[in-house]
Amino acid sequence: MHSDANPTDANPTDASPAGNSPAGPFDDGLRFDDTGKVTLDHIYTQPDPHAYFSTLRTLGYHIPQLAKPFFSRLIDECRAQRRLPPTVLDIGCSYGINAALLRCDLTMDDLFERYGAQPSPARNVLLDRDRELVRAHRRSSGTRFIGLDASEPAVSYALAAGFLDEAVCADLEQRDPTEAERARLDGTDLVISTGCIGYVSERTLARVARATGERRPWMAHFVLRMFPFAPFAETLDELGYETVHVDGVFPQRRFASAQEQEQVLDTLASVGVDPRGLETEGWLYAQLHVSRPRGAAGRGANRPVFGQQPAGTLTGRRT
Ligand SMILES: C[S@@+](CC[C@H](N)C(=O)[O-])C[C@H]1O[C@@H](n2cnc3c(N)ncnc32)[C@H](O)[C@@H]1O
């Protein structure tokens, strides 16, 4: 991990970025979006997570694993500050991935194994297995997980499995939340995301923040370096937030092909990000941005992002 900002319990998969070919594992014939990234929409909308994990395993996708200890720590901080089990909203939750990791103490490798069998068991078999897992890991922490995603099949699976307690299936890029959705989002303490910024813009974050009532939730987003966070930080600033960019970078996944790498390098150049030693070596990298309402985050300008940290681990830049 190219980061000195990782809590000590970080447990990346063995998908090490070192020594992998920049060309990527996929053949030609891929489709790409406007940012140059490969289009994987088809794996986000299957009735169960098999295609999602089979495909992303090939690409070494493991950002939820790297995010897990940071989210855990924020959940603990939230609980300590609010003196109540927090409610966590995962934007772009897909099949309930961050919730599954946090709630059932799983790793991404566990999920790759769990859903990777060929041929895949039927959806109801996977669901029965997952429900059992959730029951076995029911802990007394009381943390509630809400998911937001535009994919109805993914959200349905996450709810049916029990990874999520509640969900909002909506594209909040396009519209405001309905009254019913607003009621579900209200009371959120912490908003998290991995691999979703880029699909959603600051519009979604602002709509979520406004829907959560007077007490704004904390936010922690792992965002690819090709997506500048400045517009998000500005919007959040207007909503009363202060944003800290946690030092360090986090390998998200391998490029799917040489063409994807070339296109993403172009995008990085266009937003003034130097890819040398990182994306030039064959992996996409993310950064962690933590936003908290001014006052909640700001007591003491030198306060470490995650509270008291071991020396030299977690530092950040404020905007
Ligand atoms: C790369 S996946 C990340 C999933 C999960 N967070 C993870 O890290 O494994 C991106 C997710 O964003 C969702 N998504 C795309 N556009 C969206 C939108 N406008 N609103 C909400 N979710 C969206 C997709 O359906 C998909 O589940």
The ligand as a Gaussian input file, in Angstrom:
#p B3LYP/6-31G(d) Opt

LIG

0 1
 C      -17.512000       0.306000      -8.686000
 S      -19.087000      -0.001000      -7.992000
 C      -18.605000       0.194000      -6.262000
 C      -19.404000      -0.682000      -5.370000
 C      -18.884000      -0.800000      -3.952000
 N      -18.965000       0.460000      -3.271000
 C      -17.485000      -1.334000      -3.926000
 O      -16.552000      -0.567000      -3.686000
 O      -17.288000      -2.527000      -4.165000
 C      -20.005000       1.484000      -8.314000
 C      -21.424000       1.456000      -7.794000
 O      -22.011000       2.740000      -8.015000
 C      -23.346000       2.558000      -8.390000
 N      -23.832000       3.757000      -9.079000
 C      -23.555000       4.182000     -10.330000
 N      -24.192000       5.346000     -10.580000
 C      -24.879000       5.654000      -9.444000
 C      -25.731000       6.729000      -9.089000
 N      -25.991000       7.730000      -9.933000
 N      -26.269000       6.740000      -7.850000
 C      -26.012000       5.724000      -6.976000
 N      -25.212000       4.685000      -7.279000
 C      -24.657000       4.649000      -8.484000
 C      -23.325000       1.325000      -9.270000
 O      -24.614000       0.746000      -9.410000
 C      -22.340000       0.462000      -8.510000
 O      -23.007000      -0.341000      -7.567000

